[in-house]
Amino acid sequence: MALVRHLCTHPGLSRADLAGAVQLTKSTISMLVRELIDEGWMVEHEVVATGDLGRRPTPLFVDPGRLVLLGAEVGIDGVRAVITSLTGEVLAQARSGYGGARSAKASIGVLAATMLKVAGRLDGARQRVIGIGVGLPGGVDEASGILHFAPNLSWRDVPVGELLAEKLAGSALARVPLFLQNEADVAAIGEMEFNPAEFIDPLVYVSLNQGVGAGVIVGDRLLRGRHGFAGEVGHIVLQVGGPVCSCGRRGCAEALIAPRAMLPGQDEDDPLAEVQRRLQAGEAQMQRAVKKAGNHLGVLLQNLAAAYDPGCIVLGGAVIDLGEAFVQPAMRTLNDYAQAAGLSPPPVRMSRFGADAVAVGAAALARHRITRPLIGPMPVVARDAVAGA
């Protein structure tokens, strides 16, 4: 797995290059590479003629198609699933709404059906899913597979891992290692695993959807916290005595930044779509509401910058689609705070994966765990399958 990880970030290396990079003998590397090629992890490319004399080394690459990952997002209104290569290219995707299935068990049934649907698009004779990751909208105990609290779904202490394993029993995905984590956390892992050229440590990924969360990477590892609640920045209080949040507190970041905060007193089925409609129509009141939410986001980013001193903050989630009307006030507020303290603001960029950030990040979680077998929790199911993956 050390060879696989190194080749993911440094494609095209020769066997000799790998031997020097991971400090193993050339004979050991040759033996391991043969095994990894046979198992589907690596592939050799033809040597390009250069005109130089002597034997030219054969470049190695991570195989783009034989071994694949499945990532899924459990959202507020539905689920999204993707199949990715080992290096993060999306090969297939599917989405499903919950419809009337709002209970945890019914929603997980929708999730399982969507996962099987997207997996069914693979070439069964050539491709194999070796790991499944799922991003969930709340605090997760990754080792047990229990979702402790998802306020926007009103789920508490749901054994998602157990329920999902039951739904997948007897299917082609039944024995595949399964990993669960908070949705913002997996999106952060996606930025680390599948975007290595731009990864800077520490990294804070801020997820802006109907809820607000963050994933924090420190020292190349995910910061999970004692109970899996690290990164629940949507419930950092920004305004004492402010509006009531879905968690029951007042003045949380989520209650000031999320789309429902831009539509006070209105109960819309799709608040973000309503905000976008009114914003595009040029409603002055909505423009002020979006700017106000953006200012609150800037305060939140300032607090995260002060808490973690990040090398980079990545913004992702559907609310980013509001564009400059929302993002520009946030950047201005963040910069104003930094200037007042005589500091440089942290670099801020948008997620490269857009609407697929959580689902792709969940696939990255599976790769992260499988290729680091000595670090982090084992999968929720098929614990004995990892070694044979």
Secondary structure, 3 states (H helix, E strand, C coil): CHHHHHHHHCCCCCHHHHHHHHCCCHHHHHHHHHHHHHHCCEEECCCCCCCCCCCCCCCEEECCCCEEEEEEEECCCEEEEEEECCCCCEEEEEEEECCCCCCHHHHHHHHHHHHHHHHCCCCCCCCEEEEEEEEECCEEECCCCEEEEECCCCEEEECHHHHHHHHHCCCCCCCCCEEEEEHHHHHHHHHHHCCHHHCCCCEEEEEECCCEEEEEEECCEECCCCCCCCCCHHHCECCCCCCECCCCCECEHHHHHCHHHHCCCCCCCCHHHHHHHHHHCCCHHHHHHHHHHHHHHHHHHHHHHHHHCCCEEEEECHHHHHCHHHHHHHHHHHHHHHHHCCCCCCCEEECCCHHHHHHHHHHHHHHHHHCCCCCCCCCCCCHHHCCCC
